């Protein structure tokens, strides 16, 4: 199949034409959903009013610029971040179930954030540090327990599910031991929500996601070689140990960054890579379609969350959990048919 080569200085990225076409279509869908989300609110705004509010500093466009735009941007960036995290771990494990929310990384990041909330002051920096630390510790435990199979195979998935269950129990214990007001805040945050997000909350997370995306762009060629098999990767000079470590760090960083701000938003990381792979008709799990599919899914889910009980907005995690449960049943059915 023909490929497209993109160059930016020393970085060279090659992508199949179907991947580029699928990514372009997803960008168009994301743009349309973003416009709809900017128009929707307690008072409907026309596309012309949205455009005027974005390009001018008029006070009449304050709601669109300061309330709706941060939420829409956060949905797109966080959805892309979760899609990337899912694609990274599904490539590492070579299993469609190898996503952060299934193997316990989301729960680990939430544990770290809970410690920051209940034992410390719960500042933005503490939440970010706690989430990343919790996610990394969960990843380390899962890896150590699955050393016999490395980072691939069903063994890691099963161990991850077990670790996820134990961390979920630990998180419940932490919440039950906390003071009432802290417990209520932590429980509500556990649902995963974009409600009330403003620019001050997302500037640092956006910068972190941008750095992680840059890292993945630099690693993209090595990741492509690794997807062809360990022997092929070694013959082309890829250091698999270092590559996998950097991929794990990037995947945990993508997951923990979202968890630190919006709480654990589940199933986007599970579903987006596989949907993106099917749209691109790719053999592996390409990162760009996974990221764009994640952005589309999270923004669409947030719109549904706002529409269901309007004018009250549900936490977006409620919608993604409902959709993800249906998707997981379908995926498990497909896996059973394939193995049978």
Phi, psi and omega in degrees: 000140182292149182238161176245133181252126178245132181239137174221087184067232181282349183271127178238125180239127177248136181220147177289151183298326178295324177295318178296318180295316179296320179296320178296318177297320179293324176298318179296318179295317179298320179295319179295317178295323179296318177297317178298318180293325178288331178283327187279142177174191177301326175238120182292136177245140178285160176303325178295320179293323177297314180299316179297319180294326183283326184267345180243163179257025182297147180294336181293338180261016183300315182299318181292315184286320189259342180249307185281317184297316177300322181293316180295315180296319178297319179299318181292312183291315181291322176297318177296320179297317178292321177299319177296316180300316178297318180296321180299310185284332175289327174290319180295315183274344184055044181213135182293342179268359184278063179246158185302325183283343177270319186267009169100001181289323175300314180296323177295317177296322178293324176299314178299319178293322178297321177298319179295324182285316189273330184253340180242198182277345179072032177288169182299318179295320179293321178297315180297313180295319180295318180296313180296316180298314178298318178296318179294320178296319177298317179297320180295318180297315180298318180295316181296323180285343182244030182300328183297333181248006181066223181253022180226162174100167183292334182302314181297321181296314181296316178298319179298320178296320178294316178297320178301316180296318180293320179292324177298318177296318178298318179297319177297320179296319179298317180295318181294331180276348184280164174295157190301312183294323177292319180297318179297317179296318181293322179294317178295321180292332181297337181291338184083107188216145173253007182295132173077010180290136177233178185297325182299328183280337190252351183298309179296313177302320178298320179295319179295315179298320179299318178295320179293322177297318178299319177299317181292326176296317179296324182274356191301318181294318178295322178296321178296319178294320180295328179294339180279352180126152183297319182295316179297318181298317182294321181292338178265008174088016180277127175273098189296320181299311180294319180299314182293324177297314179296323178294318178298315179299318179294318180295316178295319178299318179298316181292312185293326179298317178293316182299322182296333183257311188254356187084176181286106177265107191270160171075344175296315180295334179282314189275320188302314181298320182288322175295316178298321179297319180289323177295322180274351182053045183263154179286318178265208178242092182292144186287317185298309177299325178297315180295314182292322176296319177300319178298316180295315182297315183290321178294318178296318179296323179292323175297317178297319180299326179283330185275330190300310183240036181308139008274004177274130181264124175289155169298137184297334179297333177296318181289315181295327177294317179296314179292318182295326177298316177296318180296319182295320177299316179296316181297317179296321176298319179294321179295321178295317179298319182293320180282337181271000000 
